[in-house]
Structure formats: C-alpha cells, structure tokens
Amino acid sequence: MGLAVFALIVTAVVALSVRVRLRNQRQRDLVLFRHWEQVQEWRGATSGAELIQVYRVYQEARSGTKAIILWLETGHQQDAWFRGNWPEPGSVALVHGSTGWGPHNRNPDVFYIEPHQIVAMLSPDALAAVERHQRRQLKRAG
C-alpha cells in the first residue's frame, strides 16, 4: 500500500510540474509574440530597416562582434560587424547599416551595424516562441 501511494504522489508532482512548465512557456511565448508584433510595426514605420538573424558569431572582441547574419526577407547570408554590440547567435534584430570592405577577411560585402542602428533586438528563442504561439492559435481556431 505504501509504495502505491508513493507512486501516486510522484506521478501527481510530475504532472503538476509539467503543467506549470507548459503554462510558463505559453506565457513567455505570448510575451515574445507581442514583442515580435511590435518589431513588425516598427519595421513598417522605420524606413530602410530590415530584419536579420544572427546566424553564427565567429569572433567577439572588446569593440564588438563579427558574425554571419541571415536576412529574414531573402534568406541571404552575409558577414557582419556589430560595433559596440555583442548579440547572441539566434538573436533577431531590426537594423539599419551599410555594406563595405571587411579588412579582416578581405570581403567587400561586410554589413556594418553601429549601436544606434539597432532599432530592436529579440532574444534567440523569439522565432521559435512566435511559431509555437501561432500554432496554438491555429489549433484553437480550427
């Protein structure tokens, strides 16, 4: 009898923990979805700003970060220099910037981003959270 009660209690605790974790994830997903919507509004209102994702960081220095970015609109990858900023891989940003010569790798197509040219930055888990939230919304609607 004692073992059965213990197993029942463990099962209940695990089920409750999973439920709390899922509820917390849903709440975080909603917050990130709202941030994503806000960034989309800013994108429409900010001339020349585009969405990028930090695909890979390949060097961090005291003065900034060298990374490969992915343009979300086109899927094009490009070398980038974030002066005075240290984004995490997977971060999504709404940015302005300019393309120029990269002396560190002799690349004529490096995208330079100054600190004041970052309109918004979303955490690395933002896109996955937006997708989860949208899937839940579609499931509820249909």
N, C-alpha and C positions, 0 to 999 in steps of 0.2 A: 504494500500500500504506500509506503514512504517513497519508494522510487518512482511510482506513477505520479504522485503529487509533485515531486521534484521535477520530473519531465514536463508536466503540465505548466508549472511555473516558468521553467526555462523557455518553453515554447511561447508562452504569453509575453515574456520580456522581449524575446527576439522579434516577435510580431509587432509589438509596440515600438521598438527601436526602428524597425524598417518603416513603419508608418510615419513616425516623426521625421525620419531622414527624408522620405519622399515628400512630405509636406514642406519641409525646409527647402528642398531642391525646387519644388514648384514655385515657392515664394521667391527664391533667388532668380529662377528663370523669368518670372514675371517682371522683376526689377530690371534685369538685363534686357528683356524685350522692350520695356519702356525706354531705357537708355538708347537702344537701337533705333526706336521710332524717333526719338529726339534728334539723334545724329542724322537720320534721313531728312528731317525737317531742316536742320542746319545746312545740310548738303544742298537742298533746293534753294536756300536763301543765301548761300555763300558762293559767289561767282568764282569759278575756277577751282574749287576744292573738290578733291576726289577721294574715294575710299581705297585704302590699301590694307593689306595684312602683312605683318612681319612674318615672313616665311621661315627665315633662318638667320640667327645672329652669328656672325663669324669672327667678330672682334669687338671687345669692349675696351675703351680707354678712358682716361680721366676726362677727356674732352668730348666724348660721345661714343656712338655705336656704328659699326659697319654691319650691314645686314643685306639680305636678299628680301625684297618686298614682292608681293603679289598684288597686281592691280585687280580689284574685285570686279570691275566692269568688264575687263577684257581677258583676264587670266594671264596676262603678260608678266613675266618675272624680270626684275631689274635690280642691279646693285644700288644701294642707298647709303647715305651718310646722314645720321641723326646727330647734328652738333648739339651738345649740351643736353642730350636726352638718351635714356637707356631703356628702350622698350623691350618687353619680353617676347620671345617667339610666340606667335599666335595672336598677339595683340592686333586689334583693328583700329585704324586711325583715319580721321578725316583731315586731309592735309593740303597745303599749298607747297610749292617747292620749285626747284629749277633743275634742269639737266645740264651736266657739264663734264669736264675732263676729270677722271679719277687718277691722280698720280700714283696712288698706292698700288694700283693694278693695271695702270695704263689703259683704262677703259674710258672711251669717250662718252659713255651713256650712263653715268652715275647720277642718281637723283639726290639732290642736296635738300635737306629739310632743316631749317633753323627752328629754334624753340618756339618763336612767335608764329610759325607757320603751321603748328599743330592746332587745329580747331577743336578736336575731341579725340580722346583715346579710350578704347574699350578693352577690358581685360581679355586674356587669351581664351577664356571659356565662353565668351559672349556669343559667338556664332552658333556653337552647339546648344546653348541655352535658348537662343531665339528659335532654332529648329525644333527643339523639344516642345517649347511653348506653342508654336504654330501647329505641330502635330496634335497636341492635346486639344487645341481649339477646333481643328478639323474633325477630330473624333467626337467631340461634343455636338458639333453642328450636324454631323451626318450619321 
